[in-house]
Amino acid sequence: MPRLSGPCRALLAAAAAVVSTSLPAMAGFTPEQLAGFEVTHLRGTVSTVLPDQNVLEIIDPEGHKEIVTVGIDLKPLGLRSGDRVDVSVLDGLVVDLERSRDKQLSFNREDIYMPTDMGPLKKGMRVALASGTARVIKLSERDRTLSLMGPLGGIHNLDVLADPGDDLFPNLRAGDVVSFRLIQPVAVDVDKLAAAAAARGTTVEQPLLATVVNDSASLKAELLRSFEITKLQGTIQRLMPAERVMELRSPYGHDMLITLGGQFKAQGLKVGDEVIVDILDGLVVDLRRSPVNRLTFRREDVILSSDFGEVRKGARVAMATGTAEVVKVSEQDQELSLRGPFGGVHNLDVRGDINGDPVQTLKVGDYVEFRAIKPIAIAVRALN
């Protein structure tokens, strides 16, 4: 019998903990709260599968390992570790959130079977309920989403319901420790992909700098309405202070190339520093299906000749064009993740009046030609 790893044992333990088949009111969730679920479509790789318990662990496009309960019968799919799948997931939903005085991270999970239809959750679905204490490692104010790091790893891209009495979310910062109660992600559709090879990327490291093609550029003022600010905890991997460029590794392991655009001094930073960064998320301004399934990428940098919101005159802004594979789509949040030759470009916002094909017309697996503004840091501070 194969020896089980720690994460696999944790997955088995969680999957075995079905504690109730009674009404979901026992768990303290209301139909109004369950209506807050959003659907994300993603392409991932199966890490562990428990078909009898309808539980999957998948590696998503951003490199996260996500445990999801599945609302359909997994057995006919015959999934195995390493299989590539397209999954439609009800994003994890946080229904209670408050600051924690206890800094010890904890996690508790109980599963129920839905006894009746309730919002997007259908009768007979297995649903995982979780509570505990975790550290905030990423949050997006406009989308009301956050990622948490607990003792067993990360729980990512969780939607947070507004508390009409005492809404903590607007005052949260990356690095805060919180007590939470949530419904974990639920897969409502899973498709096994054929074993055809995907277009190959490159093992070459993405260059930190690109040619400056315009040293007196400006960005259209109306783009400010489309940018969203994300607060992210990470570790500096590469840094060029004079050129105001750095590469940041998130707590869940993927690297982001970020230009520095705020009024702060990069000279005090060094490789290896753990920092909290306020980022203007990458923004897709042109997007259309590509007739060619080939990964390409070209980057050109510009220097701003005037202030652009919180991005100050003289800031370096990286512009990217190319062809990439769509690996994640969130229609409600108007976000995409793309796989290019250097790896993934994650959680790109798509402007509402996009030139070309809007998000609603795309699906995972499509190849697209794109033009985007890469993420820009507007504030960096050391992690306390």
N, C-alpha and C positions, 0 to 999 in steps of 0.2 A: 504493500500500500504506500503511495507516495506521501512523503512528509509534507505537512501543511505549513505554509509560512504564517507569520503573525497576522498580516492583513487578511489572509484567507480564513484563518481561524476566527477572526473578528467578524468577517462576512458571514460565516456559517452560524456563529452565535447569534448575530442579529437576525438572520433569516429564520432561526428556530424560535424566536421570541414572539410568537403570535399569542397575544394575551386576551383577546376579546373578539367576539363576533357580534356584540351587541351594538346598539345605535351609536353612531359616531359622536353624539352629544356627550358620551362618556369622556371623550378625549378633549372636550371643551371647545370644539370648533363649530362655528355657525355656518349656515348656507351662504350668508353674506360674505364671510371670510373666504370660503371655498371659491366664491365667484372671482376672487382676486388672482387665480391661477393664470399664468401666461404660458404659451406654447413656444418652445424653441426646437428647431430642426437641426440636427447635427450629424456629421459623419465621424465615426470613431472606430476603435479597435477593442474587441472583447479581451478583457484580462482574465476574468473568472466568470463562470456561468454555473448557476444552481437551478436547473430546469424544474425540479420538483417543487422548489420554493418560489419559482418565478422571480428570481433575483439575479441581476447582472452587475458586474463591475466592468466599466468601460473606461478606456483612455480617450478623453475627448480631444478636439483639435488643438486645445491650448496645453495639452500634456497633463491635465488633471486626471486623477483616478476618481471616478464617480461611482458610488453604489446607488443603483436605482432599482426600485421595485417595478415590476412589469405587469400591465393590466391585461395582457393577452397570454395565451398558452404558448410557452417557449418551446415545448418539446418538438412540435413539427418542424421547427427551423433547424434542429440539430446543430446548434451553435457550439463552437469550441474556442478555446483560447487562441487568439491570433486572427480570428475572423474579422473582416471589416463589415460594419453595419451602418445603415442609416436609421436614426432613432428620432422619433418625435416625443419630446419630453415636456410634461407639465413641470415648469421650473419649481424648485423648492420655494416654500412660502413661509415666511416668518410672521407669526401672529402675536407674539409677545417678545418684547425686547426692553431690557433695563440695564443700567450700569451695575457692575458686580464689585462688591468690596473684596470678595475672595479672588485672588489672582491665580488660584490653582485651577487648571483647565480640567473640565469634566465632560462626559458625554453619556447619555442614557437613551436607549431606543426601545420602543415597544411597537409591535405590528398589530394591525387589526384587519379583518376582512370587512369590506363595506356590505352592510345588510340591505341597503337600498341605494338607488341612484341619488346622488347629492352633488349638484353642480356638474363639473366635468368628471367626477369620480363615479364609476358605475358599480352596480351591485356585483359583489364577488371579487372586486379588485382588492389586492393586498396593498395596504397603505402603511408606510413607516412613519411613526411619530417620534420626534427627537426633542430632547431638552438637555441643557447643560450650561457650561461656561466656556467661552471661547474668546479669542483675540480677533479684532477687526483688522483685516489685512488689505481690504480694498472696498471702496464705496463710491457709488455714482449718485449724486444728489437728484438730478432730474429724473432718472429712471427709478429711483428708490430701490436700488439693488446693492447688495454687499456680499463680500466673501469673508468667511470665518475660518480660523485655524484652531482646531481643537486637539485633544491628546492623540487622536487616531489619524490626524491629517486635516485636509481642507474640505470645506463645503462651499461651493462656488456659485456665483451669480444667483443669489437668493433674492426673490422679491420680498419687500417689506411692506406690510399693511400699515396704513396711517392709524395712529391711536388718537381718537378724538379727544381724549382726556389729557394725556401727557405724552406727546410725541417726541421721543428721544432722538429720532433719526437725524433731524436737521443739525443737532449739536454734536454728532459723533465725529470722531477723527480716527484715521488709521492708527492702530496701536492700542486703542481703548479695549478694555476687557468687559464683556457683557454677559448677562444671563439671557438665555433665549429659549423659546419654544417654537417648533416649526414642524411642517409637513415636508418630508424629504421628497426629492424628485420622483415622479412616477412616469414611466414610459407607456404611452398609449398606442404606439405603433413601432414595430421593429422589422426592418427588411435586411436580409443577408445579401451582401454584395457578391457578385461573381469574382473569381480569383484573378481577373484581368489586371495587369500591372498598371498602376497610376503613372502619370507623367513624372519623370524623375526631376529632383532638384539637384542641388550641388552641395558638396561637402566644404566648399570654400567659405571662409568666414566673411560675413557682410562687412564691407568697408565702413569705417566710422565716419569718414569724410567723403564729400562729393564736390565736384567742381561748382564754384559759385558762378551762376550764369547771369545773375542780375544783382548788382549791389545797390540798387535804388528801387526795389520792388514795393508794391502795395497789394493788400488783399481787399476784396470787396467787402464793404461794411456789412452787407446783408448776411454774409457768412457767419457773423458773430452769433446770430440767432440759432444756427445749427450746431455750433460747438457745444459739447458737454464737458463738465469738469469731473474727473475721477481722482480720488485720493488713494494713493497706493503706497504700501510699505515694500521696500526692496533693498537690495545690496548692489552697490556700484561695482561693475565688472571692468569697464574701460572708461577713461575720462580724458578729454582734451579741453582743459579750462579756457585756454585762449580762444579756441574756436567755438566754445560754448556747445559742446556735444558730449553726451555720455551714453553708455549702455547700462541698463538697469536689469538685474535679475529679480523676478518676483519671488515670494516665499514658496510658490509651487513650481518654480524651476524654469520658466521660460524667460528669454532675454528680450528686452525692448530697446530699440535705438531711439533716443529722445534728444531733441535740440532744446537748449536752455533759453527761455524767452522772457523771463521775469526780471524784476529789479532786485537781484541778489548776487552775491559774490561766489562764483564757482571756485575761486582760488582756495577756499578753506576746505574743499572736499578732496577725498583721496579714494583710490581703489580699495574696496573692502569695507567702506563705511556703510552702516545700515541707516537708511534715511526714509523719511516720509515725503512723498512728492505729490504736489497738486499738478495734474496734467490736463491740458486740453486734448481730449481723445482725438485719434486720427479721424479725418473727415473725408469721405468719398464724395467727389464733386462730379465725376463722369463715370458712367457704368453701363456697359452693354455686353450682350452675349458675344463670345468669340467663336468664329468658325474653325479655329485651330486649337487643338488640345496640346498646347505647348506652354511651359512656364517661362516667362520673361520678366525682367525687372530693370528699370532705369531710374536713377535718382539724380535730381538736380537741386542744388540749394540756392536760395535767394536771401538777400539781406534787406530787411524792411527799412524803408525810408521814412516811415511815420509810425506812430503807435497804432496797434490793432487791439483794442480792448486792453487786457492786462499784459499783452505782449508788446514790449517796448521797441521804439526805434533802435535800429542796429541789431536786432535779434536775427539769428539764423533760422530759417524755416526750410525744412526738407520737403520737396515735392517728389512724388513717386508716380511712375506710370508703368504699365506692363500688362501681362496676362497671368491670371491665377485661377485656381480651383476654389469654388465656394464650398466651405466645409462646415459652416454654421450660419443659420438664418434665424433672426428674431424679428418677426414682422411688427409686433406691437411696439417694440423699442426702436425699430428702424436701424438695426445693427447687423453687420456681417462679420464673419471671420473668413479670411482668404489664405490659401496655401500657395506660396510662390516659390521660386527656386532657392531662396535662403531660409525656407521654413514658413511658419505661420505669421500672418499679420492679423491681430486679434481685436475684436470688439470695435470695429470701425463704425462710426456713425455715418449714416447716409442722409444727405440733405433732402428735404421733402420734395423740392422741385428738381430732382436729379435729372441731368441730361442723359437720356438713354433709357435703360430698363429699370423700373423701380423694384424695390425689394420684393414686393408682393408677387412679382412675376418670375422670381428666381427660386431654384431649389438646390439642395446640396448635390454636388457632383457637376453642376454647370461650370463651364469655363467662361470667364469674363475678361474683357479689356477694361482697365480702370485707370483713373487719375485721382490721386488722393494727396491730402496734406498730412504728413506724418505727425505723431504726437509731439506736443510742445510743453515743456515744464514751465510753470509760472511761479512755482515756489518749491524750495527744497529745504528741509530742516532735519537735523540729526534726530534719530530715534532715541527717546529718553530711556 
